[in-house]
């Protein structure tokens, strides 16, 4: 259940598509190339990422190297660091996008857009043998524990911690069109923290 083979396959496929794009387009202006990258390369690196998000640094770097290679193909960015190039191209790191995908899926689960029972995820406080929920608890997830990395890094466990760090007003947003921009604004405001 480690994701090294999945990551290697995703990186290999994405690199092949990136090579085909670089051969097909000798002149690569920034806007067109980034659009091609987002449409044809990045989906191979992100498909169903909540199910297989890697946690080993070597796997994270293997996927990120594909985006690094794509960014290097864009002209006019010489001398900038990878992070500065991403900022210039209005891109995020793949790890940051995987975290976002986790939270986006959890938002859908919590608000009933996915066919998953969200009640077993939510925090329930015991009060004299009866389970009660406060208004704040209604948007919080039970933080499950795991002894092994494979359990601690699984979606069920990792998403609870990330979700509970979000402000309640973001957790309560019921549509993707409202949740996503609010999440982006929150990430921008806390760029120096957990989100990179």
C-alpha positions in Angstrom: 0.0 0.0 0.0 2.9 2.4 -0.6 2.5 4.7 -3.5 6.0 4.5 -5.2 4.7 2.5 -8.2 1.7 4.7 -8.6 3.9 7.8 -8.4 6.5 6.4 -10.9 3.7 5.5 -13.4 2.0 8.9 -13.1 5.4 10.7 -13.5 6.4 8.5 -16.5 3.1 9.1 -18.3 3.1 12.8 -17.6 6.7 13.1 -18.8 5.8 11.3 -22.0 2.9 13.7 -22.7 5.2 16.7 -21.8 7.8 15.4 -24.3 5.1 15.1 -27.0 4.0 18.7 -26.4 7.5 20.0 -26.5 8.1 18.3 -29.8 4.8 19.4 -31.3 5.2 23.1 -30.4 8.5 24.7 -31.3 7.3 28.1 -30.3 5.9 28.0 -26.8 4.4 31.3 -25.5 3.6 31.3 -21.8 -0.2 31.3 -21.9 -0.6 28.6 -24.5 2.1 26.3 -23.0 0.6 26.6 -19.4 -2.8 25.9 -20.8 -1.5 22.7 -22.5 0.3 21.7 -19.4 -2.8 22.1 -17.2 -5.0 20.3 -19.7 -2.8 17.3 -20.8 0.0 16.8 -18.3 -1.1 17.8 -14.8 -4.2 15.5 -14.8 -1.9 12.5 -15.0 -0.2 13.7 -11.8 -3.4 14.5 -9.9 -6.1 11.9 -10.9 -7.8 10.6 -7.8 -5.0 12.0 -5.6 -7.1 11.8 -2.3 -6.9 8.0 -2.7 -3.1 7.8 -3.3 -1.5 11.0 -2.0 2.2 10.1 -1.4 3.9 11.0 1.9 7.5 9.9 1.2 9.7 12.8 0.1 11.1 10.9 -2.8 7.7 10.3 -4.2 6.6 13.9 -3.7 9.8 15.1 -5.4 9.3 12.6 -8.3 6.0 14.1 -9.1 7.1 17.7 -8.5 10.1 17.2 -10.9 7.6 16.8 -13.8 6.2 20.3 -13.1 9.7 21.7 -12.6 10.6 20.4 -16.0 7.4 22.0 -17.5 8.2 25.3 -15.9 11.7 25.3 -17.2 10.3 25.0 -20.7 8.6 28.4 -20.3 10.9 31.2 -21.6 11.7 34.4 -19.9 12.0 33.0 -16.3 15.7 32.4 -16.2 17.4 33.2 -12.8 14.2 32.7 -10.8 13.7 30.0 -8.2 11.1 27.3 -8.7 8.8 28.9 -6.2 9.2 32.3 -7.9 8.5 30.7 -11.3 5.3 29.2 -9.9 4.2 32.6 -8.6 4.9 34.2 -11.9 2.9 31.6 -13.8 0.1 31.6 -11.3 0.7 27.9 -10.5 0.7 26.0 -7.2 3.1 23.2 -6.2 1.5 19.7 -6.8 1.7 19.0 -3.0 -0.4 22.1 -2.3 -2.9 21.0 -4.9 -3.2 17.6 -3.4 -4.0 19.1 0.0 -6.6 21.2 -1.7 -8.1 18.2 -3.5 -8.4 16.4 -0.1 -10.2 19.4 1.5 -12.4 19.8 -1.6 -13.5 16.2 -1.4 -14.2 16.5 2.4 -16.3 19.6 1.8 -18.4 17.5 -0.7 -18.7 14.7 1.9 -19.7 17.1 4.7 -22.4 18.8 2.7 -23.8 15.6 1.2 -22.7 16.0 -2.5 -20.8 12.7 -2.2 -22.6 9.4 -1.4 -20.7 9.0 1.8 -22.2 9.1 5.3 -20.5 12.1 6.9 -21.9 11.4 10.4 -19.2 8.9 11.3 -16.5 11.5 10.6 -18.0 14.2 12.8 -17.0 14.9 16.4 -19.6 13.8 19.0 -19.1 14.8 22.6 -20.3 12.5 25.3 -22.5 14.1 27.9 -23.9 11.7 30.6 -23.9 8.8 28.1 -25.6 10.9 25.4 -23.8 12.1 22.3 -24.3 15.8 21.8 -22.9 18.2 19.2 -22.3 21.9 19.5 -22.5 24.2 16.5 -18.7 24.2 16.2 -18.6 20.4 16.4 -21.0 20.1 13.4 -18.2 21.1 11.0 -15.3 19.3 12.8 -14.0 15.9 12.2 -13.0 13.2 14.7 -9.2 13.1 14.7 -8.4 9.4 14.3 -5.1 8.0 15.3 -2.7 5.6 13.5 0.4 3.8 14.7 1.9 3.1 11.3 2.7 5.7 8.6 0.4 3.9 6.1 -2.5 4.5 8.5 -1.5 8.0 9.6 -1.1 9.2 6.0 -4.4 7.6 4.8 -7.1 10.0 3.7 -9.4 9.3 6.6 -6.7 10.3 9.1 -4.8 13.1 7.4 -7.8 15.0 6.2 -9.3 15.4 9.7 -6.3 17.4 10.9 -6.2 19.6 7.8 -10.0 20.1 7.8 -10.1 21.0 11.5 -7.4 23.7 10.9 -9.8 25.6 8.5 -11.9 28.4 10.0 -15.5 27.4 10.6 -16.9 29.9 8.1 -14.9 28.1 5.3 -16.0 24.7 6.5 -19.7 25.8 6.4 -19.6 26.8 2.7 -21.8 24.4 0.9 -20.8 24.8 -2.8 -17.5 24.2 -4.5 -17.8 27.6 -6.3 -17.7 29.3 -2.9 -15.5 26.9 -1.0 -12.6 26.9 -3.5 -12.0 30.7 -3.6 -12.3 30.9 0.2 -9.8 28.2 0.6 -7.4 29.9 -1.8 -7.7 33.2 0.1 -7.1 31.4 3.4 -4.0 29.7 1.9 -2.7 33.0 0.6 -3.1 34.6 4.0 -1.2 31.8 5.7 1.4 31.2 3.1 4.2 31.1 5.6 2.5 28.4 7.7 1.5 24.8 6.8 0.6 25.6 3.2 3.6 26.1 0.9 
